[in-house]
């Protein structure tokens, strides 16, 4: 399986699946550690969404395209 056959958005879904172990850890873990882990996963998911989102179209040297 090559990297070209997998959509970049799959990494976002995998990131969402990473919340499951954090929630499981929250059952018996420290509240502070769970909160920090949860925030870290959310930051990672947000970065993946930004990285795999559509690119902005450049119009030249900052001027209008008209």
PDB file as gemmi writes it, atoms N, CA and C in Angstrom:
CRYST1    1.000    1.000    1.000  90.00  90.00  90.00 P 1                      
ATOM      1  N   UNK A   1       0.854  -1.181   0.000  1.00  0.00           N  
ATOM      2  CA  UNK A   1       0.000   0.000   0.000  1.00  0.00           C  
ATOM      3  C   UNK A   1       0.895   1.237   0.000  1.00  0.00           C  
ATOM      4  N   UNK A   2       0.700   2.112  -0.951  1.00  0.00           N  
ATOM      5  CA  UNK A   2       1.503   3.316  -1.043  1.00  0.00           C  
ATOM      6  C   UNK A   2       0.782   4.494  -0.388  1.00  0.00           C  
ATOM      7  N   UNK A   3       1.523   5.552  -0.166  1.00  0.00           N  
ATOM      8  CA  UNK A   3       0.944   6.746   0.432  1.00  0.00           C  
ATOM      9  C   UNK A   3      -0.054   7.424  -0.492  1.00  0.00           C  
ATOM     10  N   UNK A   4       0.082   7.204  -1.805  1.00  0.00           N  
ATOM     11  CA  UNK A   4      -0.815   7.840  -2.759  1.00  0.00           C  
ATOM     12  C   UNK A   4      -2.216   7.240  -2.734  1.00  0.00           C  
ATOM     13  N   UNK A   5      -2.356   6.026  -2.226  1.00  0.00           N  
ATOM     14  CA  UNK A   5      -3.661   5.372  -2.235  1.00  0.00           C  
ATOM     15  C   UNK A   5      -4.512   5.739  -1.023  1.00  0.00           C  
ATOM     16  N   UNK A   6      -3.937   6.448  -0.069  1.00  0.00           N  
ATOM     17  CA  UNK A   6      -4.663   6.824   1.145  1.00  0.00           C  
ATOM     18  C   UNK A   6      -4.942   8.324   1.111  1.00  0.00           C  
ATOM     19  N   UNK A   7      -6.188   8.690   1.365  1.00  0.00           N  
ATOM     20  CA  UNK A   7      -6.557  10.097   1.403  1.00  0.00           C  
ATOM     21  C   UNK A   7      -5.941  10.763   2.637  1.00  0.00           C  
ATOM     22  N   UNK A   8      -5.484  12.006   2.518  1.00  0.00           N  
ATOM     23  CA  UNK A   8      -4.932  12.696   3.685  1.00  0.00           C  
ATOM     24  C   UNK A   8      -5.958  12.866   4.810  1.00  0.00           C  
ATOM     25  N   UNK A   9      -7.230  12.872   4.456  1.00  0.00           N  
ATOM     26  CA  UNK A   9      -8.259  13.025   5.482  1.00  0.00           C  
ATOM     27  C   UNK A   9      -8.378  11.805   6.379  1.00  0.00           C  
ATOM     28  N   UNK A  10      -7.816  10.678   5.949  1.00  0.00           N  
ATOM     29  CA  UNK A  10      -7.838   9.470   6.783  1.00  0.00           C  
ATOM     30  C   UNK A  10      -7.072   9.727   8.076  1.00  0.00           C  
ATOM     31  N   UNK A  11      -6.025  10.538   8.015  1.00  0.00           N  
ATOM     32  CA  UNK A  11      -5.255  10.842   9.217  1.00  0.00           C  
ATOM     33  C   UNK A  11      -6.094  11.596  10.245  1.00  0.00           C  
ATOM     34  N   UNK A  12      -7.051  12.382   9.784  1.00  0.00           N  
ATOM     35  CA  UNK A  12      -7.935  13.092  10.708  1.00  0.00           C  
ATOM     36  C   UNK A  12      -8.845  12.091  11.421  1.00  0.00           C  
ATOM     37  N   UNK A  13      -9.342  11.117  10.690  1.00  0.00           N  
ATOM     38  CA  UNK A  13     -10.190  10.086  11.304  1.00  0.00           C  
ATOM     39  C   UNK A  13      -9.389   9.283  12.312  1.00  0.00           C  
ATOM     40  N   UNK A  14      -8.160   8.955  11.977  1.00  0.00           N  
ATOM     41  CA  UNK A  14      -7.299   8.233  12.919  1.00  0.00           C  
ATOM     42  C   UNK A  14      -7.052   9.101  14.158  1.00  0.00           C  
ATOM     43  N   UNK A  15      -6.901  10.391  13.945  1.00  0.00           N  
ATOM     44  CA  UNK A  15      -6.735  11.296  15.081  1.00  0.00           C  
ATOM     45  C   UNK A  15      -7.952  11.314  15.982  1.00  0.00           C  
ATOM     46  N   UNK A  16      -9.138  11.279  15.380  1.00  0.00           N  
ATOM     47  CA  UNK A  16     -10.358  11.219  16.188  1.00  0.00           C  
ATOM     48  C   UNK A  16     -10.438   9.903  16.964  1.00  0.00           C  
ATOM     49  N   UNK A  17      -9.966   8.830  16.351  1.00  0.00           N  
ATOM     50  CA  UNK A  17      -9.938   7.549  17.051  1.00  0.00           C  
ATOM     51  C   UNK A  17      -8.962   7.577  18.229  1.00  0.00           C  
ATOM     52  N   UNK A  18      -7.997   8.479  18.186  1.00  0.00           N  
ATOM     53  CA  UNK A  18      -7.038   8.605  19.286  1.00  0.00           C  
ATOM     54  C   UNK A  18      -7.693   9.153  20.550  1.00  0.00           C  
ATOM     55  N   UNK A  19      -8.883   9.712  20.430  1.00  0.00           N  
ATOM     56  CA  UNK A  19      -9.586  10.191  21.623  1.00  0.00           C  
ATOM     57  C   UNK A  19     -10.096   9.034  22.481  1.00  0.00           C  
ATOM     58  N   UNK A  20     -10.333   7.878  21.881  1.00  0.00           N  
ATOM     59  CA  UNK A  20     -10.845   6.730  22.639  1.00  0.00           C  
ATOM     60  C   UNK A  20      -9.893   6.296  23.754  1.00  0.00           C  
ATOM     61  N   UNK A  21      -8.592   6.115  23.479  1.00  0.00           N  
ATOM     62  CA  UNK A  21      -7.695   5.758  24.593  1.00  0.00           C  
ATOM     63  C   UNK A  21      -7.588   6.846  25.656  1.00  0.00           C  
ATOM     64  N   UNK A  22      -7.703   8.095  25.226  1.00  0.00           N  
ATOM     65  CA  UNK A  22      -7.650   9.186  26.212  1.00  0.00           C  
ATOM     66  C   UNK A  22      -8.854   9.098  27.143  1.00  0.00           C  
ATOM     67  N   UNK A  23     -10.021   8.837  26.564  1.00  0.00           N  
ATOM     68  CA  UNK A  23     -11.217   8.707  27.399  1.00  0.00           C  
ATOM     69  C   UNK A  23     -11.121   7.479  28.304  1.00  0.00           C  
ATOM     70  N   UNK A  24     -10.562   6.384  27.778  1.00  0.00           N  
ATOM     71  CA  UNK A  24     -10.383   5.179  28.589  1.00  0.00           C  
ATOM     72  C   UNK A  24      -9.412   5.459  29.740  1.00  0.00           C  
ATOM     73  N   UNK A  25      -8.350   6.203  29.452  1.00  0.00           N  
ATOM     74  CA  UNK A  25      -7.385   6.588  30.475  1.00  0.00           C  
ATOM     75  C   UNK A  25      -8.049   7.477  31.527  1.00  0.00           C  
ATOM     76  N   UNK A  26      -9.035   8.243  31.086  1.00  0.00           N  
ATOM     77  CA  UNK A  26      -9.728   9.132  32.011  1.00  0.00           C  
ATOM     78  C   UNK A  26     -10.536   8.408  33.062  1.00  0.00           C  
ATOM     79  N   UNK A  27     -10.875   7.150  32.823  1.00  0.00           N  
ATOM     80  CA  UNK A  27     -11.639   6.380  33.798  1.00  0.00           C  
ATOM     81  C   UNK A  27     -10.845   6.203  35.084  1.00  0.00           C  
ATOM     82  N   UNK A  28      -9.544   5.966  34.963  1.00  0.00           N  
ATOM     83  CA  UNK A  28      -8.760   5.708  36.169  1.00  0.00           C  
ATOM     84  C   UNK A  28      -7.558   6.595  36.352  1.00  0.00           C  
ATOM     85  N   UNK A  29      -7.320   7.500  35.418  1.00  0.00           N  
ATOM     86  CA  UNK A  29      -6.116   8.321  35.478  1.00  0.00           C  
ATOM     87  C   UNK A  29      -6.328   9.633  36.222  1.00  0.00           C  
ATOM     88  N   UNK A  30      -5.266  10.374  36.294  1.00  0.00           N  
ATOM     89  CA  UNK A  30      -5.287  11.693  36.916  1.00  0.00           C  
ATOM     90  C   UNK A  30      -6.067  12.664  36.035  1.00  0.00           C  
ATOM     91  N   UNK A  31      -6.883  13.492  36.656  1.00  0.00           N  
ATOM     92  CA  UNK A  31      -7.688  14.446  35.887  1.00  0.00           C  
ATOM     93  C   UNK A  31      -6.824  15.421  35.092  1.00  0.00           C  
ATOM     94  N   UNK A  32      -5.714  15.843  35.666  1.00  0.00           N  
ATOM     95  CA  UNK A  32      -4.832  16.782  34.980  1.00  0.00           C  
ATOM     96  C   UNK A  32      -4.188  16.128  33.765  1.00  0.00           C  
ATOM     97  N   UNK A  33      -3.711  14.905  33.929  1.00  0.00           N  
ATOM     98  CA  UNK A  33      -3.069  14.202  32.818  1.00  0.00           C  
ATOM     99  C   UNK A  33      -4.060  13.926  31.699  1.00  0.00           C  
ATOM    100  N   UNK A  34      -5.287  13.592  32.055  1.00  0.00           N  
ATOM    101  CA  UNK A  34      -6.314  13.336  31.049  1.00  0.00           C  
ATOM    102  C   UNK A  34      -6.641  14.612  30.290  1.00  0.00           C  
ATOM    103  N   UNK A  35      -6.756  15.712  31.001  1.00  0.00           N  
ATOM    104  CA  UNK A  35      -7.063  16.992  30.356  1.00  0.00           C  
ATOM    105  C   UNK A  35      -5.948  17.404  29.390  1.00  0.00           C  
ATOM    106  N   UNK A  36      -4.705  17.245  29.810  1.00  0.00           N  
ATOM    107  CA  UNK A  36      -3.569  17.604  28.958  1.00  0.00           C  
ATOM    108  C   UNK A  36      -3.523  16.688  27.735  1.00  0.00           C  
ATOM    109  N   UNK A  37      -3.758  15.395  27.930  1.00  0.00           N  
ATOM    110  CA  UNK A  37      -3.771  14.453  26.811  1.00  0.00           C  
ATOM    111  C   UNK A  37      -4.880  14.783  25.829  1.00  0.00           C  
ATOM    112  N   UNK A  38      -6.050  15.113  26.337  1.00  0.00           N  
ATOM    113  CA  UNK A  38      -7.189  15.458  25.492  1.00  0.00           C  
ATOM    114  C   UNK A  38      -6.892  16.695  24.662  1.00  0.00           C  
ATOM    115  N   UNK A  39      -6.323  17.713  25.282  1.00  0.00           N  
ATOM    116  CA  UNK A  39      -5.978  18.943  24.569  1.00  0.00           C  
ATOM    117  C   UNK A  39      -4.915  18.662  23.512  1.00  0.00           C  
ATOM    118  N   UNK A  40      -3.923  17.827  23.835  1.00  0.00           N  
ATOM    119  CA  UNK A  40      -2.886  17.492  22.862  1.00  0.00           C  
ATOM    120  C   UNK A  40      -3.466  16.795  21.635  1.00  0.00           C  
ATOM    121  N   UNK A  41      -4.395  15.883  21.844  1.00  0.00           N  
ATOM    122  CA  UNK A  41      -5.023  15.197  20.716  1.00  0.00           C  
ATOM    123  C   UNK A  41      -5.831  16.186  19.883  1.00  0.00           C  
ATOM    124  N   UNK A  42      -6.551  17.088  20.525  1.00  0.00           N  
ATOM    125  CA  UNK A  42      -7.321  18.088  19.782  1.00  0.00           C  
ATOM    126  C   UNK A  42      -6.425  19.019  18.974  1.00  0.00           C  
ATOM    127  N   UNK A  43      -5.286  19.390  19.535  1.00  0.00           N  
ATOM    128  CA  UNK A  43      -4.337  20.239  18.799  1.00  0.00           C  
ATOM    129  C   UNK A  43      -3.805  19.494  17.575  1.00  0.00           C  
ATOM    130  N   UNK A  44      -3.501  18.224  17.748  1.00  0.00           N  
ATOM    131  CA  UNK A  44      -3.002  17.414  16.639  1.00  0.00           C  
ATOM    132  C   UNK A  44      -4.057  17.281  15.547  1.00  0.00           C  
ATOM    133  N   UNK A  45      -5.303  17.029  15.927  1.00  0.00           N  
ATOM    134  CA  UNK A  45      -6.381  16.913  14.951  1.00  0.00           C  
ATOM    135  C   UNK A  45      -6.578  18.231  14.213  1.00  0.00           C  
ATOM    136  N   UNK A  46      -6.542  19.340  14.941  1.00  0.00           N  
ATOM    137  CA  UNK A  46      -6.673  20.653  14.308  1.00  0.00           C  
ATOM    138  C   UNK A  46      -5.555  20.934  13.321  1.00  0.00           C  
ATOM    139  N   UNK A  47      -4.330  20.564  13.685  1.00  0.00           N  
ATOM    140  CA  UNK A  47      -3.202  20.765  12.776  1.00  0.00           C  
ATOM    141  C   UNK A  47      -3.348  19.910  11.524  1.00  0.00           C  
ATOM    142  N   UNK A  48      -3.843  18.684  11.686  1.00  0.00           N  
ATOM    143  CA  UNK A  48      -4.064  17.822  10.527  1.00  0.00           C  
ATOM    144  C   UNK A  48      -5.156  18.382   9.620  1.00  0.00           C  
ATOM    145  N   UNK A  49      -6.206  18.928  10.218  1.00  0.00           N  
ATOM    146  CA  UNK A  49      -7.264  19.528   9.412  1.00  0.00           C  
ATOM    147  C   UNK A  49      -6.746  20.713   8.605  1.00  0.00           C  
ATOM    148  N   UNK A  50      -5.921  21.523   9.228  1.00  0.00           N  
ATOM    149  CA  UNK A  50      -5.353  22.673   8.523  1.00  0.00           C  
ATOM    150  C   UNK A  50      -4.384  22.207   7.439  1.00  0.00           C  
ATOM    151  N   UNK A  51      -3.566  21.216   7.756  1.00  0.00           N  
ATOM    152  CA  UNK A  51      -2.564  20.743   6.799  1.00  0.00           C  
ATOM    153  C   UNK A  51      -3.187  20.043   5.604  1.00  0.00           C  
ATOM    154  N   UNK A  52      -4.313  19.371   5.798  1.00  0.00           N  
ATOM    155  CA  UNK A  52      -4.923  18.628   4.694  1.00  0.00           C  
ATOM    156  C   UNK A  52      -6.072  19.378   4.049  1.00  0.00           C  
ATOM    157  N   UNK A  53      -6.316  20.600   4.479  1.00  0.00           N  
ATOM    158  CA  UNK A  53      -7.392  21.393   3.898  1.00  0.00           C  
ATOM    159  C   UNK A  53      -7.022  21.934   2.539  1.00  0.00           C  
ATOM    160  N   UNK A  54      -7.977  22.567   1.872  1.00  0.00           N  
ATOM    161  CA  UNK A  54      -7.696  23.123   0.547  1.00  0.00           C  
ATOM    162  C   UNK A  54      -6.716  24.299   0.636  1.00  0.00           C  
ATOM    163  N   UNK A  55      -5.885  24.418  -0.377  1.00  0.00           N  
ATOM    164  CA  UNK A  55      -4.905  25.497  -0.426  1.00  0.00           C  
ATOM    165  C   UNK A  55      -5.572  26.770  -0.927  1.00  0.00           C  
ATOM    166  N   UNK A  56      -5.081  27.904  -0.451  1.00  0.00           N  
ATOM    167  CA  UNK A  56      -5.597  29.183  -0.931  1.00  0.00           C  
ATOM    168  C   UNK A  56      -5.011  29.456  -2.319  1.00  0.00           C  
ATOM    169  N   UNK A  57      -5.783  30.122  -3.148  1.00  0.00           N  
ATOM    170  CA  UNK A  57      -5.347  30.441  -4.497  1.00  0.00           C  
ATOM    171  C   UNK A  57      -4.638  31.785  -4.482  1.00  0.00           C  
ATOM    172  N   UNK A  58      -3.399  31.788  -4.943  1.00  0.00           N  
ATOM    173  CA  UNK A  58      -2.621  33.034  -4.989  1.00  0.00           C  
ATOM    174  C   UNK A  58      -3.062  33.838  -6.207  1.00  0.00           C  
ATOM    175  N   UNK A  59      -3.189  35.143  -6.018  1.00  0.00           N  
ATOM    176  CA  UNK A  59      -3.626  36.019  -7.111  1.00  0.00           C  
ATOM    177  C   UNK A  59      -2.488  36.848  -7.687  1.00  0.00           C  
ATOM    178  N   UNK A  60      -1.294  36.590  -7.265  1.00  0.00           N  
ATOM    179  CA  UNK A  60      -0.164  37.376  -7.807  1.00  0.00           C  
ATOM    180  C   UNK A  60       0.582  38.061  -6.679  1.00  0.00           C  
ATOM    181  N   UNK A  61       0.750  39.355  -6.838  1.00  0.00           N  
ATOM    182  CA  UNK A  61       1.538  40.122  -5.871  1.00  0.00           C  
ATOM    183  C   UNK A  61       0.666  40.810  -4.837  1.00  0.00           C  
ATOM    184  N   UNK A  62      -0.392  40.189  -4.417  1.00  0.00           N  
ATOM    185  CA  UNK A  62      -1.238  40.757  -3.395  1.00  0.00           C  
ATOM    186  C   UNK A  62      -2.285  41.693  -3.918  1.00  0.00           C  
ATOM    187  N   UNK A  63      -2.301  41.960  -5.197  1.00  0.00           N  
ATOM    188  CA  UNK A  63      -3.299  42.838  -5.790  1.00  0.00           C  
ATOM    189  C   UNK A  63      -4.568  42.089  -6.142  1.00  0.00           C  
ATOM    190  N   UNK A  64      -5.541  42.811  -6.619  1.00  0.00           N  
ATOM    191  CA  UNK A  64      -6.793  42.158  -7.013  1.00  0.00           C  
ATOM    192  C   UNK A  64      -6.601  41.419  -8.322  1.00  0.00           C  
ATOM    193  N   UNK A  65      -7.428  40.397  -8.545  1.00  0.00           N  
ATOM    194  CA  UNK A  65      -7.307  39.601  -9.758  1.00  0.00           C  
ATOM    195  C   UNK A  65      -8.117  40.169 -10.922  1.00  0.00           C  
ATOM    196  N   UNK A  66      -8.799  41.288 -10.701  1.00  0.00           N  
ATOM    197  CA  UNK A  66      -9.638  41.863 -11.749  1.00  0.00           C  
ATOM    198  C   UNK A  66      -8.880  42.759 -12.670  1.00  0.00           C  
TER     199      UNK A  66                                                      
END                                                                             
